[in-house]
Amino acid sequence: IELLVVDAALEIRHRDHALTGNWKDYRDCHVKPDLVLIYRLIEADRLVLVRLGSHSELDL
């Protein structure tokens, strides 16, 4: 979470990437292999945690 707040690069294993379509302003990263966090960084210091769940729960 601390790294997300400052918009720092995460380790490759977290597979952090921008989303597309209806989620185009959001990003997701893998907390664990099938535990995904969808989030959005608004401004330089405001992090919004949107959803947490498996790929199937989140329809990703």
C-alpha positions, 0 to 999 in steps of 0.5 A: 500500500505504501508503494502504491500511494507514492506511485512507486514501481511494484515487484514484477510478481505483483503484475501491476498494470492499467486496466481498460474498458470500463476500468480505464482509469484504474489499475490492478495488482496481485497481492497473491497469485489469485488475489487481485486489488483494483485501485486508483491513484487520484492526485499525488497522494490519494489512493482509492482501494476499489475492490479485492478478490479473485479473478473470477469474483472480479470478472477479470 
